[in-house]
Amino acid sequence: MIQLLSNVSLAERAYRIRRNALRMGEVQGQGYIAQALGIADVLAVSYFHALRYNAEDPHWEERDRFLLSIGHYAIALYAALIEAGVIPEAELETYGSDDSRLPMSGMASYTPGMEITGGSLGHGLGIAVGFALGLKRKNSNAFIYNLLSDGELNEGSTWEAAMGASHWQLDNLIAIVDINGQQADGPSAAMTSREPQVARWESFGWYTQRVDGNNIEALTEVFDRARRYEGKKPRMIICDTKMAKGVQFLEDREMNHFLRVDADEWQKALEILDAGRPA
């Protein structure tokens, strides 16, 4: 009933997640591909190291729940769910199409493994608190993992949820913030100063770690510590990621919230990614 360890390395899983995302982006000629490439290592560690789930039964009651607060990161989560076997790979070609189970913004009613609809940003952590509190009252051993963006730290609702999680001692809640430095209105640091991140979350009563979100070995260590931590506190993992990670010419491009990729660049990106495939 639990995702099983295999001989496939986490680096290979991250490569495949990136490749799935690029293939979906090519289908529509667009997508939040820079974010998908940047968060792929975090998703690989989440789905192939940390989470308990049953690919054949996405509603298995004892599963850990992965809540995607950032609805426009759906392309990244679909890529991980395809790699995990929750969604058939053949559906990749339907991304963003009419009647597809893979809409361009994630919706729980459409997609197996998509636990919540993450449209309006800033609500994900509050929903995660509700999930975690509900599981506590059911005496469940399952964990809630909640991925949110640095831009969502501008929202008061996020900090209200942070206070609630601490108040209810939700030690079954592991939040993950993707610090990639960009949001819709521009560079995140220009919108609202949020440093020092670790001290702020600790002041709200969270067990907090910060990590290079593109270093798989470091990620596995902090994910393990978060799960094993024995204090009655919610857990926060702050991940510094590089947008477009793994495709150098996209990494080098002037970055913004939505990275445009020309029609002839999707195949070029796939070729570069393939050339750097883990041995």
Buried (B, 14 or more C-beta within 10 A) or exposed (E): EEBEEEEEBBBBBBBBBBBBBBBBBBBEEBBBBBBBBBBBBBBBBBBBBBBBBBBEEBEBEEBBBBBBBBBBBBBBBBBBBBBBBBBEEEBBEBBBBEEBBBBBBBBBEBBBBBBBBBEEBBBBBBBBBEBBBEBBEEEBEBBBBBBBBBBBBBBEBBBBBBEBBBEBBBBBBBBBBBBBBBBEEEEBEEBEEBEEBBEBBBEBBBBBBBBBBBBBEBBBBBBEBBBEBEEEBBBBBBBBBBBBBBBBEBBEBEBBBEBEBEEEBBEBBBEBBEEEEEE
